[in-house]
Amino acid sequence: MPKIKLAENTIQIIKDVCAEFHNSEGELINVLHKVQHKLGYLPAEVQEVIAKELKTSVAKVYGVVTFYSFFTMIPKGEFPISICMGTACYVRGAEQVLSEFKRQLKVEVGESTDDGKFSLNCLRCVGACGLAPVVMVGEKVFGRVAPTQVKQIIAEYREGCPSEVAKSA
């Protein structure tokens, strides 16, 4: 991946978050959560600033970022879409729902649309097996999603006004 140059205000955001946690290495996960919430992702350059502020190695920060699936080094779309691929969802058609999202958005898993609106990922289990197959758009959970509903879900978010388009949990 090409190296990016962080803007001064971005560096200041990272330093402020680290300071909130008293620049304590023991607060690394909390710092990573908050920085990712503010910036959307944790590229190598952000990890380097965090390591410097917490007086720890970049390798340790990178190890935590890559160990926990919640953290991402790739920018997510404005509306991150996650398809549950747990056993219940899978046997109830999650693979077909995923295929339809890929077809509609013209992206593969792990990618974002060119306009930055959507990103597509898979999850192992969201703990809503009774609603299988489950799709999450941001924090919103859609249950019993059929491939025929995908176009409508995307359209609602593309228009910027998400509503109840599928049975929600």
C-alpha positions, 0 to 999 in steps of 0.5 A: 500500500502506498504511504500516506501523509497525515494532515496536522489536524489528524495527527492532533486528533490521534495525540488528543485521544492518546492523552485522554488515556494518559498515553498509557500503553495499557490503554492501547485497545481503548485508544485504537477503538476511539481513533478508529471511531474518529478516523474510520480506519487505522492505516500504518501511519496512524499506528506509528503515531499511536506507538510513539505517543504510547511509547510502545513499538509499532509492531505491538500496535500492528499486532493488536490491529491485525489480531482483532477483526473489529479493527481495519487498516482499510477505509470503510464506506460511509455505510459499511455492509456486513453479511453474516456467514455464520452457520444459521445464516449460511444454510438459510442463503447468506451466500446468495445475499452476499452475491447479490450485494457484490453484483449490485455494488460492483465490489468484492468482499473487503472493497468499497464502492468508487463513491465511498458510500458502501463497503462490503464485508463478511462476519462470522456471527452477529448472534441473531441466528433466529433472524438468519440470514442477517445483514448489518448496514452500519449498526442496523441489523436486517433479518431474514434478508432475501436476495430480492431485498438487496436492491431496495436496501442499497437504494434506501441508503444511497438516497441518504434516508434509511428506513425500514426496508427489511425486518429489523432486529 
